């Protein structure tokens, strides 16, 4: 009994926020416009540029060659494309085991590459690059069914995570209408997902395992920010029992604004540095990870402050009017 009294006393005597309180809840139209704009950008990108699915999702062949000297990946792509009649990706790197230079060639195909076509392709590459000592190191056919299975598992994992998030928020914040807050937080996560996909499509990046890692990272970052803000709103309910939901949300978001900006600058700045280093060093394959993640982190900071709490405010106020 005494412990409960102490908790209530400490909560009542906790310092009230004295900084500037911004009216986040008045930005409903702006937020709706941004969400619609992101969805439209993704749709237009898919129509105009299409979705560049990587080999692990479409199926195809991946060949690895060892070589010496310097080799032009553009020339290699043109040589292979003239034989397989499909878009080709060629990347250079080094073997972690031997340190030898390696050339990795990948292209989509429905039937794989038989031995005769493989020999023809290898001989054509060797003839086009006689001074590089090209030798076939490894050959793999990737089944499209395994890629579709992997993508399906990722979608199932995301849906399951969304359900868990709703249940967790509903239980933890049940005193302030938790389940509706959970649904709105998932809506904010969908917004972040659309941003990452729109950037991937508009920049012409391959939809590969890097993008899956980006999506999972963004979702974790965004939901953590959202829960911090919901926690502020819950604390303010005990400090300001007569305040309206809009006042609590504006207060909680204003209290979290500085923290969110500082955290975002740190994480986004890190990814910006990674992007610059990648561009300078020439390892452009990593851009499909760093660029969507950078935009996704910006979206996560924005959606946790605006989309989730403001959508929740609109939901609760509309329900109250009914």
N, C-alpha and C positions, 0 to 999 in steps of 0.2 A: 504494500500500500504506500509506504513512504517512498519507494523507488518511483512509482507512478507520479506522485506529487512532485518529486524532484525533476522528472522529465518534463512535466507540464510547465513548471516554473522556469526551467532553462529555456524551453521553447518560447515562452511568452516574453522572456527578457532578452532574447536573441536580438542583435542589432538589425534594424530595418534599413534597407537599401536607400541611400540618400543621393545617389547619382541621378543623371537624367534618364527618364523613362520614355522610350520611344513607342509610338503607336503602331505596333506590328499588325494588329488585328484589322487595321483599316486598309491593308494592302491586298485584299482578296482579289480584286480585279487584275492587279499587276501579276499576282502569283498565277492566276488562271491563264493569263495571257502568255506567261513564260512557259507554263506546262504545255499549252497548245502549240506554242512556237517550237518547242523541242520535239514534240511528236510530229509536227509538220516537216521539220528539218530531216528527221529520220525517214519519214515516208518519201519525201522528195529525193533524198540520197539513194534510197533503195530503187526508186523508179529510174533515176538518171544514171547512177553509177553502178547499181547492183550490189549484191553482197559477195565479197570475195572470200568464199569459203576455202580454208586451208586443206591440204591434202588429207589430214587426219579425219576431216568431216566428209569430204567428197570421194575419197578413195583415189589411189594412183600408185605411182612408183617413185622410189627415192634411191638414187645412185650416189655412191661416195667414191671419189677417185683421189689417189695421192698424186702429187705433182711437185715440180721444182721450178724455181724462178718466179716470174710474175705472169699472171694470166688474166685476161679480160673476161669478166663475168658476162658482159653484154655480148661479146662474140660467142661465148659458150651458149648462151640462151638462144641466139639466132641459129646456131648450128643444130641444136637439139630440136628447136621448134620446127625447122624445115623437115625433120624426120617424123616427129610424133604429131605434128599439126594441132598443137594445143599450147596454151600459155605455159611458159617454163620459168621456174625460179632457180637461180644459181647463186650460191654463197660460198665464200672462201673462209677457211679457219685453220686451226692447228689441232692435231691429235693430242689429247691429254696424256696418253701413254707414251708415245714415241716422240712427240714434238714435231712430227713431219707435217707439211702443208697438206690440207685436204680441201677438195672441191665437192660440194654437195649439190646435186641437181634433183629437183622434184617437179613433177607434173601430174596432173589429174588424168585418169584413164579408167575405163570400166572393166577392161579385161586384163590389166597388168601388162607386163613386157616379157614376151617369150625370149628364148635363148638367141634365136636368129636376129631379132630386132635389137637385142642388147649388144650383140657382137657388132652389128652394123653401126649402132650409135657410138660404141667405143672406138671403132676404127675411124669413123668420121671425125670424132673429137681429136684423136691422135694425129690425123692428117692435117686438121686445121691448126693444131698447136704442136708442131713437131719438136720444138725445143724444150717442152715442159715435162717430158717423160711421164705422160699420163698413164696410170695403171689403175684398173678397177679394184677397189678395196672392199666394197660391200654393196649389196643390192637387196632391196626390200619392196615387196608389193603390199600396199595398205588397203585393206578391205573397207569399202564405204559403210558396210553394216556395223563394223566396230566403232567407226566415228559417230554414226547416228546413235548407237547405244550409249556412247560416252556423253553425247550432247543431251540425250534423254535423261541420263542419270544426273547431270548437272541441273537440269530443269526441275527434276523431282527434289533434289537437295535444296534448291532455292525455295520451292513451294513449301517444303517441310519446314525450312527455317522461318519462313514468313508466318506459318501457323504457330510455331513455337514462340516467336516474338509477340504475337497478339496475345497468346495465353499468358506469357510472362508479364507483359505490361498490364494486362487485365487484372492479374493477381496483385502485383506490386503497387499499382496505382488505383486500386478499386475504390478508394475513398473519394476520388475526384473523377469518377467515370472512366475506369481503366480500359474496358474493352473497346470503346469508341476511340480512345487515344491510341490503342494498339493498331486498329485498322487504319487510322490516319498516318501512323508511322510507316506502315507498309506502303501506303500511297506515296509517301515521300521517297521510299526506297525504289519504287517503280520509276519515279521521276529521275532518280540518279542512274538507274539502269538504262533508261532511254537516252540520257546524256552521253553515257559511255558508248552505247551502240551508235548514236548519231555521229559522234566524233570518229569512230572507227570507220563507218561507211563513207563519210564526207572526205576523210583524208585518204581513203583508198587502202586502208590497212587490211591485211588478211584477218579473217575471223579464225583464230587459232587458239591454242591452249593459253597463250599469253592473255588473250581477251577474257577467257574464263577466270584466270587468276586476278585480273583487274576488277572484274565484276564482284568477285567474292571479297576482295580487299575493300572496295568502295562500300559495299553493303555493311561490312563490319564497322568501318569508320563512321558511317552515317548513323547507324542505329545507336552506337555508343554516344555520339553527340546528342541525339534526340532524347535518350534516357536521362542524360545529365540535365537537360532543360526541363523535362517532365519532373525530375526530382526537385528542381528549384520551385516549380509551380506548386508541388505538393507541400513543400516547406512553407511557402508563402500563404497557403491556405490556413495553416495553424497560426501564422503571425498576423494575418489579415482576414479574420473570419467573416467580416461583412463585405469584403470586396467581391466584385463580379468576376466571372470567369475571364472576361476580356482584360480586366485590370490585372488579374493574376498572371495571365499569359504575357502581357506587355511587360510586367515587372520581371518575370522569370527570364524572358528573352533578353531584356536589357541587362540584367545581371550577368548573363552568360555571353554577351556580345564580345567583350574584350577577350575573354578566354578563348572563344571560338576563333577570333581573328588571329590571335597569337599562335594558336595550335595550327591553324590553316597555313599561315605564313611559313612556319617551320617545315611542315610536310610538303606543301606545294613548292616551296623554294628548293627543297631537296630534289624533288622530281624534275624541276627546271634545270638544276645543275646536271643531273643525270642525262637529260635530253641534250643539253649543250655538249657534254663530253661525248655522247654517242654520235652526234653530228660531226664533231671534229675528228673523232677516231675512225669514222666510217662504218661502224657496226650498226647500220640503219635498221637491222632486223629487230633491235630492241626498242625502236620508236613505237612499235605497235603495243608496247607495254607502258612506256613512260608517258606518252602524250595522252592516251585515253585516261590513264590513272590521274594525271595532273588535272584534267578537266573534271573528272569524277570527284576528286577531292574538293574542288571548288563547289561543285554541285552539292556534295554532302554537307559542307558547311552552310550553304544557303538553305537547303531543304530542311535541315534540322532546326533552323531559326525561323523560317517562314512557312514552308509547305506543311510540315507536320502539325505544329501548334495552331497555325491560323486556320487550316482546314478543320482541325478539331474544334476550334472556336465556332466556326460557321456551322458545323454539325450540331453542337450542343445548343447553340442559340436558336437554331431552326427547330430543334426538337422541343425546346422550352416554349416557343410560340404556339406550337401545336397543342 
